[in-house]
Amino acid sequence: MKKARYNAINLLTSILFFSYLSAQNTSLSKGFPSEVGLDSTYIHQKVDSIMAFGIQQRAFPGAQVLVAKNNTIIFHKAYGFHTYENQTKVALDDIYDLASVTKITGPLPALMKLVDEGKLNLDLPFSTYWKPWRKRKDKKDLTLREILAHQAGLVPYIVFLDKVIKKNGAIKKRFVKSTPKKGYTHQAYEHLFIKDRFNRKMYRMINRSKVSDEKKYKYSGLTFLIFPKLIENLTGQSYETYLTSNFYAPLGATTMGFNPKTKNYSNTIVPTEMDTLFRHELTKNWVHDENASLLGGVSGNAGLFASATDLAKIMQLYQNYGNYNGKTYISEATMREFSRVQYPENDNRRGLGFDKPLLHNAELPLKDAYPAPEVSPESFGHSGFTGTFIWADPVEKLVYIFLSNRVNPTRKNQNLYKLNIRSAVQQVFYKGKLPSQ
């Protein structure tokens, strides 16, 4: 009996020990494709070819690709230049404007943590937490689940810049100053300082915006402009401080943050669009998205900047269902809930904040699929307007990062989408398995 008990204790100790080791082994290391069963020659040749084609077709002046599999970065390469002038080559530590990738790397981890702590309930009306909606008949019953799954019927976008610029193109001085003054400390760009209270005008317009009676999938970024204020209200900390202290700093994601021009990074920040409307020059070092810029660059819809390696850390956390390097940032139950399809019966592929593959993605050819047809149904991620894309596949243990500035020199350039470059590159890492795999 004693021996049996001793053996049982030993077995339990071994299980706990190996579980501990498994939990510890969730940080990113560096290795080669062959170490995780992938054909290195095939992968490098295929990706190089696709990226060269993308640059040749002017889908982007330059870009970089990072892939991690089994907690190991097995591919990280840079291609092309920052602009079509071919003066500055893309470097592996360059910092990119993430655009809407901000949504799942900015407010979303904070919202998940608040759900874990019981400070947010996905199925209570959002008006429980955002008081102005309590008196709005069409909004007072909308739940956070519906909102995050883009199932609430909210207006997709409001062009707040229309309130700042006159019809003749001049900037309204009551909202924007050329130097910082009392009440004008939110910097949108060099020599552009927004009225601090302009955010209240934005909130009012969002609060008064129409809601569709037809509840179907309609992508809307409006509440992501509200979420930073909501997070501040619920935590008692500024949005950026909360994110940095709870996620970016402990992850070691040192380049991840807002308004990088103010951070004195040694890394180069990749420029985005030649702006002819608001900033009247090549947008660099400051957020490209106009709505985020009117909030002083700190927003939930856009505004976050990061390097590929720092993005990979938070995506690895997601792929591991909330754990990175032995530390649990978000509970597995919450991560699984946010990353599952919420309303498939409404032909809505979305998770909560996270984008998901098309509902029948595996049955589609590459040209019609989103993203690559081979990704698992459990995978998730998000794309960004500037040409960014991040994706985590927990089944294949694969993190995929694609960073570009396809909006250079103009957002009218749609070739990145038309040529399906990002999905084509992603597919290589699913098709490139060695024969024994």
N, C-alpha and C positions, 0 to 999 in steps of 0.2 A: 504493500500500500504506500509506504514511504517513498519507494523507488518510483512508483507510478506518479506520485505527487511531485517528486523532484523533476521527473522528465517533463511533466506538464508545465511546471514553472519555467524550466529551461526553454521549452517550445514557445511559451508566451513571451519570454524575454527576447528570444530570437526574432519573433514576429515584430515585436515593438521596436527592436533595434533596426531591423531592415526597413521598417516603415519610416523610422527616423531618418535613416540614410537616404531613402527615396525622397522624403520631404526636403532634405538638405540639397539634393541634387536637382534643383529646379532653376538655378541661375544659369546664365549663358556662358559657355566656353567656346573656344574656337577649334575648328577641325577641318577636315576635307570631306567632300561628298562621298568618297569611297568608304569612309568610316561609318556611314549610316546607310550603306547599301545602294548608293547612287553612282551612276557612271559619270565620272568627272569630265572626261573628254566630250561626251555627248552634251552634257549640260553647258559647258563653257562655249562650245561651238554654236549650239542652238541659240543661247541667250545673246551672245555676241552678234550673231546674224540678225536676230529680231531687233535688237537695239540699234544696230547700224542702219537697218532699213527704216526704223522710226525717225532717226535723225535725218536721213536722206530725204524722207518724205515730209520733213519739217513738222513732225508731230510734236517735237520739243527740241530745244537747242542742246539740251543735255539732261542726264538723269542718273540715278543710281538704283541698284537692286541689292537687297539684303534678304537672305533666306536662312532661317534657322530650323534645324530638324533634330528631334530628340535632345533638345536643350543645347544644341551645338550650332554656332554660326558656321555654315559650310559654304556660303557664297556671299561675297560682298564686293561689288565692282562698280566703278564710276565710268560714265560715258559722256563724251561731248563736252560742251562749254556752257557757261552761264547764259550767254546770249549768242545770237547769230553773228556777232562781230568776231567770235572765236578768239577772244583775248584772255579769258580766265577759264581754265579747265575745271571741270567738276572734280571735287576732292571728296574722299570718303567721310571726312568730318564736317562737311558743309551743313549749314542749318537751313531748313526749308520752312516756308509758310505752309502750314498744314491744311488751311481752309477748313472744310467741314469734317475732316478727320478730328478736329478739335472736339466735336460733339461726343465722341466716345473715349477721348483721352483727357477731356477737361471736366465738364459737369457730370458725365456718366459715372465715373468711379466714385465721385462724391455722393451721388444719389444712391448708388448701390450700398455704400457704407451707411448712409442714413436709413435705408431700408433695414439693413442688418441691425441697427441700433433701435429700431422701432420708432424712429422719428418721422418716417414717411410710410404711408400705406398705399400700395399701388391701386387698390380698389375703392378707396375713399375719393370723394370729389376733390379735384385739385383746389377748389375754392376753400377747402378746409385749411389749406396752407397759404393760399394766395387770396387774401381778403377781397380785393377789388372784383373778383369774379362772383362773389356771393350775390350781388345784385344784378348780375347779367343772366337773363333768362336762358339764353342759348349756351351759356358756359358753366353755370353753377353746378351742373351735375356731371360734367366731363371728368373722367378719372385719369389719374396719372398713367395708368396702363394704356388707355386709349391714346393719350397724347404721345407717349414714347413709341408706340407702335404705328404712329401716323394714321390712326383710325378715328380721330376725333372730328374730322371735318373742318379743321382750322385752315385759314388762308395760308397758302404756301409761303408768301414773302411780301414784305412791305418795303418799298423804296424810300427809306427815311431821308436819303440825300435830297429828295425833292423839296424837303422842308428847309434845307440849308442853302440851296442854290436857286438864284432867281432865274426867270425865263431867259434873260440875256446872258446867262452863264456866270454872272458875278456871285460871289459868296455873301450871304447875309451876315453883316457884322454883328448883329445882335446875338448870333449863335456861335460865330467863329472869330477868334482874334489871331493876329499874327505873332503875338508874344504872350507869355503867360501873365495873367492878371488875376486878381481876386475874383473867384467864381468861374475862372476859365483855366483850369489846371489839367484837364484831361487832354493829353496830347494825341492827335490823330496822325501827325506827320511833322516833318521839319516846318516850323513856322505856321502850324495849324493847331490851335488850341480850342477845344470845344467847351461850350458852356457846361459847367458841372451838372446843372439841373436838366440838361437836354435829355438825359436818360428817363426822366419822369414823363416827358412828352412822348418818348418812344413807348413807355409802358402804357400810357393812356391810349395811344393809337392801337396797341395790341389788344388791350382790354375791350376796346370798342369795335374791333374788327368782326366781320361777319363769320358765322359758323354755318356750314352746309348741313341741311337736313338729311342729306344722303350720307350715311355712314359707310364709306368705303375707303380704300387705301388712297391717301393723298399726302404726299410728302410735305411737311411744313417745318420750317426752322424757327418759327416765331417764339415758342416757349423757351428755346435755348438762349434767347436774349434775356429772358426772365430768370432762368435757373441760377445764375450767379447771385442775384439778389436774394432769391429763396434760400440758397445755401448759406449765405451770410446771416439771414434771419434765424435759421435753424441751428447754426453752430456758434454764432457770436464771434466768428473770425471773418476776415476778408476772404473772398473766394480764392484769390491767388495764394494767400498764406496757408489756407486750409489744404489746398491741393499740394503745395510744396512740402508742407510738414508731414502730411499723411501718406503721400505717394511718391512724388518726384525725388525728394531728398533721400528717403530710405531706400529707394530703388537704385540710387546713384545715377539718376537721369538728370545730369547737371545742366544740359542745354535745353531742357524742356521748360518752357515758360512763355510769358507774354512780353511784348515790347522789347525784343532782344537788343535793340539799339541802346537801351539804358542799362544793359547787363555787363557790358565790357567783355564780351566773349572774344577769345582769340580766333574762334572759328569764323569762317566767311559766311555771310548770309546771302543766299541766292536771290537775285532780284525777280520780280514778277512782271507785271504789265506796264507798258508805256501808257500812263493815265492821261487822257486828254480832257477829262471832265472836272476832276476835283483837285488832284495833286499836280497835274500839268508837268510831269516828268516821269522817268522810269521809277516805279515804286520799288524801293529797296529798304531793308532794315525795319520797316513798319508794315503792319498788316495790310493786305490787299483788299479784303472785304470791306465795303463802305460802311455797312451797318455796324460791324465790329469797331471800325475806326471811330465812329461817332460815339462809341462808349469808351473812348480812350484806349482802344486796343485790347481791353480785357473783357472778353465775352464768352458765351457758351456755344455760339453758333460757328465762330471762327476766331482767329487771333493767336492760337497757339503755334509756337515754333519749336522745332527739335531736329536733332541729327537722326540718321537712320538707326544707329546703335542704341540711342536712348529710346526711340520708339519701339525697338525690338524688345526692350526690357518690359515695358508695360503690356505689350502684346503677348510676351511669354507668360506674364502673370495671368492674363486672360486665358491663354491656352491651358494653363495649369489649374484652371478654375479657381483663381483667387490667391494662389500661393506663388511666392518667388523667394528663392534662397532660404527656405525654411520658415519664412514669415507669412502668416495668413493676413492678407489685406482685405479680402472680401470673402464671405463664406461661400463654400461650394454650392450650397442650395440656392443662394441669391444669384451667383454667376450662371448657374444652369437655367434659372428662371428667366433672366434677362436675355440669355443667348438662344432661347428657343423661339420658334415661330409662334406668334400669339393668335392670329386670326386667319388660319389657312382656309377656313370655310368662306371667307370673304375675298379669296384670291389675293391675300396680303401676305407677302413673304417675310415681313419684318419681324425682328425680335423687339426687345425694349431698348430703343436707342441704337442697337446694332442692326446693320444690314445683314441679310442672309442670301443664300443662293436662290435663284428662281425656283419655284416650287417643283418643277419637273426638269431641273437643270441637267441632270445626268443623261437625259434622253435627247438633249439638243446638240447640234454641231457647235464648234467653237464660235463661229460667227454670230450665233444667236444666243449663246449661253452667257450667264453672268453669275459668278466669274467663270473660271475654267470649269468645264463639265465634270472633271474628275474630283472636285472638292467634295468632302462629305456633307451631308445635310446638316450635320452638327456644327459646321464651320460658320464663321461670322467675321465681320469687319466693317469697313466704311471707306468711301472714296471722298476726295476733296476737289473742289472746283479748280484749284490751281494746277492739278495734275498729279495729286497724291493718291495713294491707295495702300491700305493695310488690311491683312487678313490672317486669322488664326484658325487652324484646323486641329482640334483636339484629338480626332481619330487618327490622323496621319502624323500627329505631333509636329506640325509644320507651321512656321510663322513666315509670312511673306510681306515684304516692305518694298514699295515702288514709289520713289520720290522724283518728281519732275516739276518744271515750271512751264507747262504747256501753254499758259496764257501769255508767254512772251513771244512776240511783242504785243499781241492782242488776244483778248478772250474769244475773238471770233474764230480762232484756230480750233477746229473740231477733229483734226486728224487722229489724235490720240484715241478718241472714241470710235471713229469710223474704221480705223485699222485694228481695233481691239488689241492693242499692244500689251496692255497690262495683263489681260487674261491669257494671251499667248505665251508670255514669259512665265506666268504662274504654272501653266500646263506642263512646261518643260520639266519641272521638279516632281511631277507625278508620273510622267512618261519615262523619266530617265533612270528607272530602277535597273540595277544589275540583274543579269539572268537568274541568279540564284535567289533573288528576292521574290 
